[in-house]
């Protein structure tokens, strides 16, 4: 009953819907910018986690390599000492037996040294990979900083526009404060944020869901009454001239 008193509500609802559509668009833009930033950040975090894991493995390999290097050097020194001492053995048989043993151990050391060389090459490759990964991360971080600066400015712009639009909306909604049609409109807007109020197409169908409305609905809408489409539930307005 309150809806029938005072000025018709429909024009105000249409104004509110225009503001709401802009607010929804800007909010979506803001969300998109924030989402892109978060996604980029996530990529950097993932790369960094990979980098730390690799650095850890590399450090372990280096430790192992150092230990093995010292140990094989020690063994090599010992075998050289033993070889030098061979001449002091005056028993030929003993000398030959010692020589065979020395050769055997020397061969084992040789194998360990080969493995060590392989490990050193592996470490070298890993170090290069790590440098590459670090430079990729640096590049991503630079890109991110630039994007962050740009996005922050864009978001600030959007926020100030949203503030203005929300202020206007509050003023417009104040005109219909306490009216049933505003409550209903708000409910419809939550379901159809991009077009809560749709035009009547060709004077007889809903532009939202294309349902045929019949001549009576057209008459009511022409009068400025708040009418909802029986198909989709959106409010109806006349087509703009
Ligand atoms: Zn409809």
Boltz pocket constraint, residues with backbone or C-beta under 6 A from the ligand:
constraints:
  - pocket:
      binder: B
      contacts: [[A, 206], [A, 207], [A, 208], [A, 209], [A, 210], [A, 211], [A, 229], [A, 230], [A, 231], [A, 232], [A, 233], [A, 234]]
      max_distance: 6.0
